[in-house]
Amino acid sequence: MNGLRLFRIEARRSVALWLAPLVIGAAWLLARNDLALGVILWPHNSVLARDSVFFAGPLAAGAGAWMAGRDRRHGMGELLFTTPHVRPVRDALIWLATGLWIVAAYLLAGVIILGFTALRASWGEPVLWPLATGFLALLTCAALGYLLGRTFSSRFTAPLVAVGVFLVQIGVGHILLSNWLGMPGWLAALSPIVPVHSSVWYGVRPNIGPGQSLFFLGLTGLILALLAAHDVRDARGRVAGAGAILLPAAVMLAGVGLLRDVPAVSLSETSWSPRWSMIPYEPVCDGEPVAVCVHPAYRAVLPDLVPAVESMTEPLAGASGAPRRVEQAPEMPLNLTGPLAGESSAPQVIPIRISTYTWAGFNATYDVAAGLVSEQPDSRLNDAQAAIKAWLLRRAGVEIDCSGRAQVLVGRSVFTAEQCAAAARFAELDGEVQRRWFETQLPALRKGQLGPELLP
Amino acid sequence: MTVLVQLTDITRRFGLTEALKEVSLMVGPGVFGLLGPNGAGKTTLLRVLATVLEPDEGRLRLLGRDPADREARREIRRRLGYLPQSLGFYPDFTVFEFVEYFALLKEMAPEQVRPAVVRAIERVGLDDRARAQLKTLSGGMLRRVGIAQAIVNDPALLLLDEPTAGLDPEQRVQFRALLREIGAQGTVIVSTHLVEDVAAVCSDVALIDRGRIVFRGTPAELVAHGADEAVGDTPLEKGYTAVLAGVR
């Protein structure tokens, strides 16, 4: 009862209360661009909800250090020493009261992000382990800050601890992944903000939730045990303290052990892992005569994508060998694609990629144009194929670059002047002429057997 | 007489300096004054009694218990009130929160906390400022907050180091009345260099100089030591200076 009332006073007067709006603001800044995207995906936003730890962790650590130094800063040590309270209990209460506000702000920001996602996502469900590990990581940060604040009591401890935690979590989570220091990549999983892969095809991978949770839980327990040991002077207390340290240390090591199993689906591995089982789904389709099918989570792109695709497929309708279906291919790390969920009888099905970061049809339009003119759209197109592709893209309202100079941003949209000229000549033909040409030449064009001299 | 504080040959050193030298003292209920010049060892003695410092030598019993024993020390602290010479405070706490905080730390029974806090704040005359944050209070008011936290648990042993510093004359008169009231129920040890405080409220007094008790008796007995040629404006001051002159 007294503990609760002490907690209430500590919570009301904690510096963390003033930092809570900062945590929410930082979370919003981090998430606002992604929340404005046309396609809202549960796995991506589940990780997004976790990522406010990026700022909240250092703030929690700084607040912990500040609160730990409060007694010495205000000359309260002697008076407090003459009361019978149990110091570790009071430490734990102050730590909890500090962590409470940061964690509450973090969870509130997470609920806002996930709530927004719930309103707009068309498929799937939240993945909660990233949010949960972030929650535990914040309590760890507050405890770590508190321990450092008690050990090094100075006005500068709190800001130094905050900056230190900020750098460490970035260093561990990002630099180790790039293998600069020759350290094993799994160590990066000790950071609460380590990048993880997320998509609707395989969820959030690798699942480091259990390992991270145990690690942060054990580390928090270890820090609290060290805090309790701070004031132990008698032998009996030291023995009890050693015992109290062993248990959380074991939990922490168990977490590290689980994270060491991660290399099979390593964090730093950027290619598809066979361990990442695909999440089954039924594509949603729209459009005639060529069906445009996407993952149900991408349903929102259909109203824009279908007209663009129809404008390109309309002249080819009825031609022998013309594709019958356009289907979104599963996205894998390193821009790779996985097997199609629906009918995959290539070359009559064109796989497309849909980026959530640009206009939804950006990648898809290029993929459709390439798939219409080639049975192997990922391979290099010949001049005839490129010219027809340029013509198709113009029909879809896409600006093309005829400079012939490859540019990173526009990628496959670059054509030579000759290809653009051939596309312009083809565009001047009557629609019926174009249709008859496709009826006779499309199979050869798609096989790459037509030279530019055979274009009308 | 019930002996609540018993010191036997207590010595406390800070490095090579002996702040207390074989101090022996027995104190019972009432208000006990601890007088002495600056640096005499009054604060050190009070800190030993408050269980802040452990004596290097000698035996100490407080409220019938040995504070060297952990459980006994906790029990002593539950029944202890202490106002240090320099009182720290949490500036953002309100008066009520600060006093309640210490009531809780002193492990008072939960149902007693709130009425005890209200009463302590009333006794120091701060009931109209109970919701004010400490950073908004004057030095004298802060001193009264310090006294409130010290008395909130109705201590059996109340230790006050320079309690009237910063109080205006009217507040000092009120405070002396409060001391008499508390002294009627337990033991109050007041360390001060203001002899008029001692004269007004103390039933018993000790004079400490260079770490040793050089006088122990009633204020009247201390006055009796004063001769006409002794330095001082009041009889007690003359007694005080005469005793010190005698031992130096």
Interface residues (C-beta under 8 A of the other chain):
Chain A: M1 N2 R5 L6 I9 R12 R13 R70 D71 H74 G75 M76 G77 E78 L79 L80 F81 T82 T83 P84 H85 R90 D234
Chain B: R47 A50 T51 V52 R70 R73 R74 E75 R77 R78 L80 Y82 P84 S86 L87 G88 F89 Y90 P91 D92 F93 E97 E100 Y101 F102 L104 L105 K106 E107 M108 P110 V113 Q149
